[in-house]
Amino acid sequence: CLSRLSPQDCLQWRLWDSQDWFNMTNKLIEIEKMLCGNRVEEAYDTLQILLKQEPTNSQAWYLLGNLFRRHQMWGDAINAYNQAKLIEPDGPAAIAIEAIYDILRYRNTDLINP
């Protein structure tokens, strides 16, 4: 998902020079690696620091939502995705929110007692 992030997109949030954009992209990639390597606490701590520095970073909010979703913390995940969606309405957060609602609405009628 980070491959679609371009310097032009970053300029919409605030004026960054290319070095800042490069550093931010590297931080996000490192956080994704932490999540893939099941280093969840480290990823969470790094995301918290990043979001204090860059509260309008939709990719960081999206990754935080992914972290919460992996641990079935549905409310926290939806809140993080909503933050990402406010910043980047056309981003992937809207689809992730709907996916959570689909999970929460699921009912297996075969397992319900009559």
N, C-alpha and C positions, 0 to 999 in steps of 0.2 A: 504494500500500500504506500510505502514511502517513495517508490520510484516515480509516482505521479506528482510529487511535490516539487515545484520549481521555484527558482528565485522570484519570478513574477508573482506567484501565489503568496510568498512570504511578504512581498512589498505591500500587499493589501492589508496585512495586519499592522505593520509598522515598517519604517524605513531601516532596512538592514543592509550592511555592505556584504559582499560575497563571502568574506571570512566568517561573519556571524552566521550566515545561512549554512555554510559548510559545517561549522561547529554544532549547530542545532541539529542538523540532519544526522551527524555522527552520534550525538547523544541519543536520538530516537532509535537509531539502528542498534546501538548498544543495549538500550532498554528492551527492544524486541528480542535480542539474543539472550538477555537474562530471563525473559519469560519463556522462551523456547528451551532454555537450559534448566527450567524449574527453580530458578533463583528468584522466587516470588518476593520475598521480603526485601531483597536488595533492589529489585525493580520498583517496588512500591516506594521505598525511601527515595530513590533517584527521581521517580516521577513527582513526588511531593516537593522536592527541592526545585525541580525544573518548573513546576507549575507556580511556585512562589516567584521565580524569576520571570516567567513568561506565562501569565495567566490567560492569555489569548491564544495559546497554542492548541489548536483543535486536535492535532495528531496526538499530543500528550494526553488530552482528555479522553480521546478514543482508546488509547492504550490502557489508561486507568480503568475505563469501562470494561475492556477485555479482561483485565486482571480480576475485577470484581465478578464478572460473569463466569470465569473459570471456577470460582469458589462459590457459585450459586448465591451470591449476595446481590439479588435481583434489584432491590431498591437503590443501592449504591451504584450499581452498573447503569441503571436508567438515568440516575442523576448525572453521572459523568458523561454518558452519551448525550444527554440533553445540553450540557455545557458545550460539547463539541459541535452539536447541531446548531446552537445559537451562533457560534463563531463561523461555521462553514455549513450553511444549510444544504448544500448539494453534496456533502461528504458522505462517508459510509455509516455515520452514526444513526441516521434515520432508519436504515435497513436493520441495523443491530437492535434498535429499540423494538421494532416490530417483531424481530425474531424472539426477543425475550417475552413479549406479550403472547406470541404463539405458544411458547413453552408453558407459560402460566395458565393459558386458557385450555390446554390439552386435557382431555378427559377420556379415559378408556372405559367405555360403557360395559365392556365384557367383564371388568373386574368389580363393578359396583353391585352390591347385594340388592336383590329385589325387595 
